[in-house]
Amino acid sequence: MAHLIAPARDVLYLGRGPDYPLAMEGALKLKEISYIHAEGYASGEMKHGPIALIDESVPVIVLAPSGPLFEKTVSNMHEVMARGGKVVLISDADGIAEAGDGCMATIEMPKVHPLIAPLVYAVPVQLLAYHVAVAKGTDVDQPRNLAKSVTVE
């Protein structure tokens, strides 16, 4: 699905609860190696700004493992879709079965305990950034303008 994301100028990532920091991480990785503007938001904050950016040219990556926060996150996802947004849903089989209709693409993850879901979901988020960068032809091993935070002398 990288070829669907690569032409975008902007990408939004949505996650709720423990998946919010993962949404920010996904956006950061995409920015760092593909040079696409990306932002991670808490799903519940979508109506406080990011919703104004959503149209058919802004893919939205939704991190929504099934569980106690699933329905609220999917409600936000449906708001994105109602505005023409193209959604990539990352969820487990139950989540995809319940909410996957109308998504541009889905990534099926194993069902795991909610506390470790961010660790498991980090893998497809980072791989998506990698494959988008490769599709764009950027050098994933030496991203431009990045410096290590620790310099060894």
ROPAPA-511113 format. One line per 8 residues: number of its first residue (from 1); their letters; for each residue x, y, z of C-alpha. Coordinates in Angstrom, 1 decimal, always signed. Layout:
// ROPAPA-511113
NUM	A	X/Y/Z ~ ...;
***
This chain:
// ROPAPA-511113
1	MAHLIAPA	+0.0/+0.0/+0.0 ~ +3.1/+2.3/+0.1 ~ +2.3/+3.4/-3.4 ~ -1.0/+4.8/-2.2 ~ +0.7/+6.9/+0.5 ~ +3.8/+8.0/-1.4 ~ +2.1/+10.7/-3.5 ~ +0.6/+12.4/-0.5;
9	RDVLYLGR	+1.9/+15.8/+0.7 ~ +0.3/+15.4/+4.2 ~ -0.6/+12.3/+6.2 ~ -2.4/+12.1/+9.6 ~ -2.0/+9.4/+12.2 ~ -4.7/+8.8/+14.8 ~ -4.5/+6.8/+18.0 ~ -6.2/+6.8/+21.3;
17	GPDYPLAM	-4.8/+6.2/+24.8 ~ -1.6/+4.2/+24.6 ~ -1.8/+4.3/+20.8 ~ -1.5/+8.1/+20.6 ~ +2.3/+8.1/+21.2 ~ +2.5/+5.4/+18.5 ~ +0.6/+7.7/+16.1 ~ +3.2/+10.4/+16.8;
25	EGALKLKE	+6.0/+7.9/+16.3 ~ +4.6/+6.8/+13.0 ~ +4.3/+10.4/+11.8 ~ +7.9/+11.1/+12.9 ~ +9.3/+8.1/+11.0 ~ +7.3/+9.0/+7.9 ~ +8.7/+12.6/+8.0 ~ +12.2/+11.5/+8.7;
33	ISYIHAEG	+12.7/+9.1/+5.8 ~ +10.0/+10.0/+3.2 ~ +9.9/+13.8/+3.6 ~ +6.1/+13.8/+3.7 ~ +4.6/+16.2/+6.2 ~ +2.9/+14.0/+8.8 ~ +1.3/+14.6/+12.2 ~ +0.1/+12.2/+14.9;
41	YASGEMKH	-3.0/+13.1/+16.9 ~ -5.0/+11.7/+19.7 ~ -8.2/+10.5/+18.1 ~ -10.4/+12.4/+20.5 ~ -8.6/+15.7/+19.5 ~ -9.4/+15.3/+15.8 ~ -12.2/+17.8/+15.9 ~ -9.8/+20.5/+17.4;
49	GPIALIDE	-8.0/+21.2/+14.2 ~ -6.9/+18.2/+12.1 ~ -10.4/+17.6/+10.8 ~ -10.1/+20.8/+8.8 ~ -7.2/+19.2/+6.8 ~ -9.0/+16.1/+5.8 ~ -9.9/+15.5/+2.2 ~ -9.3/+12.9/-0.5;
57	SVPVIVLA	-5.6/+13.8/-0.8 ~ -4.7/+13.3/+2.9 ~ -4.3/+9.7/+3.9 ~ -5.2/+8.9/+7.6 ~ -3.5/+6.0/+9.3 ~ -5.8/+4.8/+12.2 ~ -4.3/+2.7/+15.0 ~ -7.3/+0.9/+16.5;
65	PSGPLFEK	-6.8/-2.4/+18.2 ~ -10.1/-4.0/+19.3 ~ -10.7/-3.4/+23.0 ~ -12.2/-0.7/+25.3 ~ -11.1/+2.3/+23.1 ~ -12.0/+0.7/+19.8 ~ -15.5/+2.1/+19.2 ~ -14.5/+5.7/+19.9;
73	TVSNMHEV	-11.5/+5.5/+17.6 ~ -13.6/+3.9/+14.8 ~ -16.2/+6.7/+15.3 ~ -13.4/+9.2/+14.5 ~ -12.4/+7.1/+11.6 ~ -15.9/+7.2/+10.2 ~ -15.8/+11.0/+10.5 ~ -12.6/+11.0/+8.4;
81	MARGGKVV	-14.3/+8.8/+5.8 ~ -17.4/+11.0/+5.7 ~ -15.1/+13.9/+4.6 ~ -13.5/+12.0/+1.8 ~ -10.5/+10.9/+3.8 ~ -8.7/+7.8/+2.7 ~ -8.1/+5.5/+5.7 ~ -5.5/+2.9/+6.4;
89	LISDADGI	-6.8/+0.9/+9.4 ~ -4.3/-1.0/+11.5 ~ -6.3/-3.4/+13.8 ~ -6.7/-7.0/+14.6 ~ -9.1/-9.4/+12.8 ~ -12.1/-8.5/+15.0 ~ -11.5/-4.8/+14.5 ~ -11.1/-5.1/+10.7;
97	AEAGDGCM	-14.2/-7.2/+10.5 ~ -16.2/-4.7/+12.5 ~ -14.9/-1.4/+10.9 ~ -12.8/-2.2/+7.8 ~ -15.5/-1.5/+5.2 ~ -14.6/+1.6/+3.2 ~ -11.0/+1.7/+4.1 ~ -8.4/+2.4/+1.4;
105	ATIEMPKV	-6.3/-0.5/+3.0 ~ -6.1/-2.5/+6.2 ~ -3.2/-4.1/+8.1 ~ -4.2/-7.1/+10.2 ~ -2.4/-7.5/+13.5 ~ -2.6/-10.3/+16.0 ~ -5.0/-9.8/+19.0 ~ -2.8/-8.9/+22.0;
113	HPLIAPLV	-3.3/-7.4/+25.4 ~ -3.9/-3.6/+25.2 ~ -0.8/-2.8/+27.2 ~ +1.5/-4.4/+24.7 ~ -0.4/-3.4/+21.6 ~ +1.8/-0.3/+21.0 ~ +4.9/-2.5/+20.9 ~ +3.3/-4.9/+18.4;
121	YAVPVQLL	+1.8/-2.1/+16.3 ~ +5.1/-0.2/+16.1 ~ +6.3/-2.8/+13.6 ~ +3.8/-2.0/+10.8 ~ +3.9/+1.7/+11.5 ~ +7.7/+1.7/+10.9 ~ +7.5/-0.7/+8.0 ~ +4.9/+1.6/+6.3;
129	AYHVAVAK	+7.3/+4.6/+6.6 ~ +10.1/+2.5/+5.2 ~ +8.2/+1.2/+2.2 ~ +6.7/+4.7/+1.4 ~ +10.3/+6.1/+1.5 ~ +11.5/+3.3/-0.8 ~ +8.5/+3.9/-3.2 ~ +9.5/+7.6/-3.3;
137	GTDVDQPR	+13.2/+6.7/-3.9 ~ +14.6/+8.4/-0.8 ~ +17.7/+7.1/+0.9 ~ +16.4/+5.4/+4.0 ~ +19.8/+4.7/+5.3 ~ +20.9/+8.3/+5.3 ~ +18.0/+10.7/+5.6 ~ +18.8/+14.2/+4.8;
145	NLAKSVTV	+19.3/+16.9/+7.5 ~ +19.2/+14.4/+10.4 ~ +21.9/+14.4/+13.0 ~ +22.4/+11.9/+15.8 ~ +21.3/+13.2/+19.2 ~ +24.5/+11.8/+20.7 ~ +27.8/+12.6/+19.1 ~ +30.8/+10.4/+19.8;
153	E	+34.1/+12.2/+19.6;
***
